[in-house]
Amino acid sequence: MKITNPAALFDPRPYGFSHVATVPAHSQFIFVAGQGGEENIEGKLNPDFRTQVKHCLNNIWIALASQNALMSDVVKVTTLVVDHNQEKLQIIIDEFEQMWPDKKFPVNTLIPVPKLALDGMLIEIDAIAVKR
């Protein structure tokens, strides 16, 4: 897998994403369904946005680990955010920087939404990973 940011496009890394992910032929793809910020198997949601983002990313990590994959194997995410604003964007950026400290961020499409599947759910992220 190769993550790149063409010089002719703005540098997206300060915003926690990359422009292009290239995947070699015959790779194994792992698709992770949209994960919310549930803290446990009972589905408890903390009302704090940052806490939900942390749990959301951890839930993706757990799903990937079940397939012997890592967060560094993620090539694409889609991020859905309820009542998106600049403060929430900064929290997402901060937490993505914690998860991908090398700044080889996956490609990301962020979509503001009015509501998600569960009451109190503030963020949902799905992921596509490539196992090498």
ChimeraX attribute file (.defattr): number of C-alpha atoms within 10 A of each C-alpha:
attribute: neighborCount
match mode: 1-to-1
recipient: residues
	/A:1	17
	/A:2	11
	/A:3	17
	/A:4	15
	/A:5	17
	/A:6	10
	/A:7	7
	/A:8	6
	/A:9	8
	/A:10	9
	/A:11	13
	/A:12	14
	/A:13	16
	/A:14	12
	/A:15	15
	/A:16	21
	/A:17	25
	/A:18	22
	/A:19	19
	/A:20	17
	/A:21	17
	/A:22	10
	/A:23	17
	/A:24	10
	/A:25	7
	/A:26	8
	/A:27	12
	/A:28	12
	/A:29	15
	/A:30	17
	/A:31	16
	/A:32	18
	/A:33	13
	/A:34	17
	/A:35	20
	/A:36	27
	/A:37	28
	/A:38	21
	/A:39	17
	/A:40	10
	/A:41	6
	/A:42	7
	/A:43	11
	/A:44	12
	/A:45	20
	/A:46	16
	/A:47	12
	/A:48	12
	/A:49	21
	/A:50	19
	/A:51	16
	/A:52	22
	/A:53	26
	/A:54	20
	/A:55	20
	/A:56	22
	/A:57	22
	/A:58	19
	/A:59	21
	/A:60	22
	/A:61	19
	/A:62	15
	/A:63	19
	/A:64	22
	/A:65	12
	/A:66	10
	/A:67	10
	/A:68	9
	/A:69	18
	/A:70	17
	/A:71	20
	/A:72	18
	/A:73	18
	/A:74	27
	/A:75	24
	/A:76	22
	/A:77	21
	/A:78	17
	/A:79	19
	/A:80	22
	/A:81	24
	/A:82	18
	/A:83	12
	/A:84	16
	/A:85	10
	/A:86	8
	/A:87	10
	/A:88	18
	/A:89	15
	/A:90	15
	/A:91	16
	/A:92	21
	/A:93	17
	/A:94	17
	/A:95	18
	/A:96	20
	/A:97	19
	/A:98	12
	/A:99	17
	/A:100	17
	/A:101	11
	/A:102	9
	/A:103	17
	/A:104	20
	/A:105	28
	/A:106	29
	/A:107	22
	/A:108	19
	/A:109	13
	/A:110	14
	/A:111	12
	/A:112	13
	/A:113	14
	/A:114	10
	/A:115	15
	/A:116	15
	/A:117	10
	/A:118	10
	/A:119	8
	/A:120	17
	/A:121	21
	/A:122	27
	/A:123	27
	/A:124	23
	/A:125	23
	/A:126	19
	/A:127	26
	/A:128	18
	/A:129	24
	/A:130	20
	/A:131	18
	/A:132	12
